[in-house]
C-alpha cells in the first residue's frame, strides 16, 4: 500500500521508502526519469498534493486490520500464520525506522538495541522495566565502542 501524490502537472507518483530514502515512482503520466528521490521530484516538478489513502472498507486492507486486531486483542486464538503476518508487518516498520535513523544520524551507534532489552509480556512488567528502561546511559555508550 503506497501513498499516491500528484505533481503540479497532474502526474501521479507512488511514494516509497527504500534503502532508508524516500523515493517516488511514476504511476500515471510521462516524465523522465520515472523513479527519483522525493527531494529531486519536488525540486523538478513542484509541490506535491497527497491523495487520500485507501479507506478501511477496502477488502484487503480491512482483512489485515481485522488480523492485527485479533492478534493484539486475543493472541491465544490467532493461528501461527496470522501472528507471523503481523510480526512481518511490525518488523518492516521497525526496519524502516532503524534504517532512516542511521541515515539521518550517521554519528550514532548502530548496535541493535534488542541485545540490551529484556522482553516482558505486554502489561506484565513494572513501569521502570518496560522496553529496556533498565539499560543505563553508560551501557548504551559502552555498546558503541
Residue pairs with C-beta under 8 A, 6 or more apart in sequence:
1 53
1 54
1 61
2 14
2 15
2 16
3 14
3 15
3 50
3 51
3 53
4 12
4 13
4 14
4 15
4 27
4 50
4 51
5 12
5 13
5 15
5 24
5 48
5 49
5 50
5 51
6 12
6 13
6 48
6 49
6 51
7 13
7 41
7 45
7 46
7 47
7 48
8 45
8 46
8 47
9 29
9 45
9 46
10 29
11 26
11 28
11 29
11 30
11 31
11 45
12 26
12 27
12 28
12 29
12 51
13 24
13 25
13 26
13 27
13 41
13 48
14 24
14 25
14 27
15 22
15 23
15 24
15 38
16 22
16 23
16 24
16 25
17 23
17 96
17 100
19 99
20 96
20 99
20 100
20 102
20 103
21 37
21 38
21 103
22 37
22 38
22 39
23 35
23 36
23 37
23 38
24 35
24 36
24 37
24 38
24 41
25 34
25 35
26 34
26 35
31 45
36 44
41 48
42 48
54 61
55 61
56 62
56 65
64 85
64 89
67 78
67 82
67 85
67 86
68 86
68 89
70 77
70 78
70 82
71 78
71 82
71 83
71 86
72 86
75 83
98 112
101 108
102 108
102 110
108 144
109 140
109 143
109 144
111 143
111 144
113 132
115 143
116 132
116 135
116 139
116 140
116 143
117 131
117 132
117 135
118 129
118 132
118 134
120 129
120 130
127 133
128 134
